[in-house]
């Protein structure tokens, strides 16, 4: 199975996307967008910025779990990972985004 971006609609009416790896696991989640076009622009931004190492920020949550964000060239966060049990998981997550994002298809589930 190929990786894909899924566009969904939140209860508050905002759009968001998840980047899912080939195994169906979510590897990156976006912020909420008021417009679907903005959400699609966010996906394009992930495809571009995921190939630039400096755009990944490695962080640690208050509970000590590692995670990462992906930023656009203007410094805005365009996606956030799940919380990982270990730094090795975070490293694998970043590698997965780099590998999967550029060629992932976009699937719009927001009308369902």
C-alpha positions, 0 to 999 in steps of 0.5 A: 500500500502506498502512503497517502495524505487524507483530508478530513473535516473536524467537528468544528468545520476546519479541515486537516490532513494526516500523512499515513504510511503504507501500513496505515499508521499516521506519521504526520498530522496538520493543524486545522485549516478554515478552507480546504484550499489552505489544507491542500497548500499545507500538503504541498508544503509538507511535500517540499519541506519534508526533503530539508533536514533543517525543517524538522524540529525534534522536541520532547513533550512534558511527559518526556516523550519525543516527537517532532514538528515539520516547519515551512520556510517561514517557520510556521508548523505545518505538521506534528508527529505522534508521541514516541516511546523512544528517540529511535521511534522519532528518528524512524518517523522523520525518515518515514515522512521524508520517504513517503511525503513527496509521492503520497497521493491526496485522498479527500475524505472531508465530504464523507 
